[in-house]
Amino acid sequence: MNLSWGLPADMLSRVFKRSMAGPFAWFDQLGFKKTSKSTTQSKTGIVYLVGAGPGDAELLTVKAVRLLQKADVVLYDWLVSDDILGLLPNKTERLFVGKRAGKHSMQQQVICDLLCEKALEGKTVVRLKGGDPAIFGRLGEECKALELQGIPFAVVPGVTAASGMSAYTGVPLTDRRCSRSVRFITAQFSRPELEPDWSSMSPKEGDPSLETLVFYMGLSRVSLICQRLIEHGLSADTPAMLVDQATTAEQTTLIRTLKDLPYAAECADFKGPALLVVGEVVGVKHAVDLSLLSTDGCYV
Ligand SMILES: C[S@@+](CC[C@H](N)C(=O)[O-])C[C@H]1O[C@@H](n2cnc3c(N)ncnc32)[C@H](O)[C@@H]1O
């Protein structure tokens, strides 16, 4: 199997022989040109909408790191970790446009306007979003705003929280023995009409496998979600897991059944961000050794 990803052999060996000085000490050795100058000659700048992953800075893509090095300005959310911001050159302008459920510090329209304004000044802009920008990330609104202004842009995917959580807890998102699909669901349903179709989440007749359900933004609705799932046919004994701050040094995991999780979650008093995972996959949790992922100065 060729695992060179098209990189020259000497560059690859430099990547893998990286020093332990820090999670991205190896980046300097790659030879990517660091510059704050825009790569286009046109007056209008460019925008990269980049996924930052769920927290551990080493889960950034190589492309994301390269773009962060050359950005003139970075607009970032509350989910972007300090380790990731630490990768920015000193001269990069940083704008916090944090949005946290229930604590919006900036309206989406203001963020879109700011993004366009910086690009129209001719700057290379990185809009850095937690996880993957296309999953519950308001990517659509920002792409639309850029399209309307005729600003060139591109999207760089990131590791979504569910994938990071899966790797760092040892709970697979699917397992052919008990889960043949996975569903990512937003728990942002402040009004009853926004609630998902609960009945579609119960097991189908003749198919004993249960879909894995991953609820994003559900920390304040754990009780309601568990109650609805039981009301709509899931066994009260279905395994359920709440994971706080996945992939970070503060990662905490709580495993119970659907009927017991709400009370345990109340007592645990998690800070968030958190994911709620429901399904038999929680029962096949593997004993991953997180110390194997550790690097100096990095998460975990
Ligand atoms: C607005 S959504 C953004 C999701 C993001 N685009 C992604 O792909 O992960 C924010 C929610 O993602 C989840 N989340 C993000 N980072 C997380 C982490 N490190 N641990 C647990 N959940 C996380 C939480 O449910 C949080 O409320």
The ligand as an SDF file (V2000), in Angstrom:
LIG
                    3D

 27 29  0  0  0  0  0  0  0  0999 V2000
  -22.3690   24.2250   16.3850 C   0  0  0  0  0  0  0  0  0  0  0  0
  -21.9430   22.5290   16.5360 S   0  0  0  0  0  0  0  0  0  0  0  0
  -20.5350   22.4910   15.4970 C   0  0  0  0  0  0  0  0  0  0  0  0
  -20.1340   21.0970   15.1110 C   0  0  0  0  0  0  0  0  0  0  0  0
  -18.8320   21.0670   14.3350 C   0  0  0  0  0  0  0  0  0  0  0  0
  -18.9720   21.7480   13.0740 N   0  0  0  0  0  0  0  0  0  0  0  0
  -18.3410   19.6390   14.1180 C   0  0  0  0  0  0  0  0  0  0  0  0
  -18.2820   19.1790   12.9710 O   0  0  0  0  0  0  0  0  0  0  0  0
  -17.9810   18.9970   15.0990 O   0  0  0  0  0  0  0  0  0  0  0  0
  -21.2630   22.5040   18.1460 C   0  0  0  0  0  0  0  0  0  0  0  0
  -21.4660   21.1600   18.8340 C   0  0  0  0  0  0  0  0  0  0  0  0
  -20.4970   20.2210   18.3760 O   0  0  0  0  0  0  0  0  0  0  0  0
  -20.2120   19.3170   19.4180 C   0  0  0  0  0  0  0  0  0  0  0  0
  -18.7810   19.3890   19.7150 N   0  0  0  0  0  0  0  0  0  0  0  0
  -17.8610   20.1580   19.1280 C   0  0  0  0  0  0  0  0  0  0  0  0
  -16.6290   19.9280   19.6260 N   0  0  0  0  0  0  0  0  0  0  0  0
  -16.7850   18.9710   20.5640 C   0  0  0  0  0  0  0  0  0  0  0  0
  -15.9070   18.2900   21.4480 C   0  0  0  0  0  0  0  0  0  0  0  0
  -14.5920   18.5410   21.4630 N   0  0  0  0  0  0  0  0  0  0  0  0
  -16.4270   17.3590   22.2770 N   0  0  0  0  0  0  0  0  0  0  0  0
  -17.7380   17.0800   22.2760 C   0  0  0  0  0  0  0  0  0  0  0  0
  -18.6240   17.6840   21.4690 N   0  0  0  0  0  0  0  0  0  0  0  0
  -18.1610   18.6210   20.6250 C   0  0  0  0  0  0  0  0  0  0  0  0
  -21.0510   19.7200   20.6230 C   0  0  0  0  0  0  0  0  0  0  0  0
  -22.2420   18.9940   20.5950 O   0  0  0  0  0  0  0  0  0  0  0  0
  -21.2910   21.1900   20.3270 C   0  0  0  0  0  0  0  0  0  0  0  0
  -22.4250   21.6720   21.0050 O   0  0  0  0  0  0  0  0  0  0  0  0
  1  2  1  0
  2  3  1  0
  2 10  1  0
  3  4  1  0
  4  5  1  0
  5  6  1  0
  5  7  1  0
  7  8  2  0
  7  9  1  0
 10 11  1  0
 11 12  1  0
 11 26  1  0
 12 13  1  0
 13 14  1  0
 13 24  1  0
 14 15  1  0
 14 23  1  0
 15 16  2  0
 16 17  1  0
 17 18  1  0
 17 23  2  0
 18 19  1  0
 18 20  2  0
 20 21  1  0
 21 22  2  0
 22 23  1  0
 24 25  1  0
 24 26  1  0
 26 27  1  0
M  CHG  2   2   1   9  -1
M  END
$$$$
